[in-house]
Amino acid sequence: MEQLRLTAAETSPSRTPRVEAYETYVKGRFSAVQFPNTRSQSYFEDAKHRLEAAVALDPDLAEAWAALGVIQHHRLYPPRG
């Protein structure tokens, strides 16, 4: 039986996100991090708007999709304490 060997470059392709999308994601992520602690609707709206803009610019930007899920989770299930 012949063995198949893959190098790291073949198993984890490098992808650079669009700069504008990533910058928009970073700004949205800042608001997303503030939202659970402050419960401020303005942080939620800002995060949602910026993160949705980031995925519109680069639909493959997984970090932005994940952050959208996190803010929705925190909106529906606020942290206790």
N, C-alpha and C positions, 0 to 999 in steps of 0.2 A: 504494500500500500504506500503510495507516495504522499509525503507530508507537505502541507502548504504552509509557508512561512511568510508572515506579513511584517513589514517594518512599521514603526510608529507613525511615520508619515502616511502610510496607506490605511491605517486604522482610525486615525483621528485627523481628518482633513482640517486644515487651517482656513478660517473664514474671517474676513475683516468686515464688521458691520459698516454701513454707511455712516460717515461722520455726523451728519445732521441728525440721523435717527438716534445714534448713540448719545449725542449731547442732549437731545430731547428726553431720552430715557433717563439720563442722570438727573435732570431737573425734576422729572416726574417722580423718580425714586426718592429724592429728598422729601417731597411732600408726602409720599407714601409712608416714609419712616415716621414722619411727624404725626400722621393721622391717628394711629392707635393710642398714642399717649395723650393727645389733646382732644380727641373726638370732635375736632373742628370740621364742620362741613366744607369750609373753604379749602382745607388741605385735601380732603377727599376729592372734591371737584377738580382742583388743580392737578392732582396726581392722575386722576382718571383721564382728564383731557390730554395731558402731556403723554401719558403712556399709550393711549389710543393713537395719538399722532405719531409716536415712535413706531408702532407696528404698521401704521399706514405707510410710513416711509420705507420700512424694512420689515416685511412680514416674517422673515426668518430670525428676527432678533428675539431669541427665546427668553432673555432676561426681562424684556418688557412684557411679554405674555405672562411670565411668572409673577411679576410685580402686580399686574392687573388682577390676577387671581388672589393674591395676598390682600390687596385692599378690599376686594369684594368680600373676602372671608371676614376681615376685621369689621366691615360694615354690618355684616349679618350676625356675627358672633363677637361682640365687643370683649376685650380682655377684662378679666375680673380683677378686682383689687382696689 
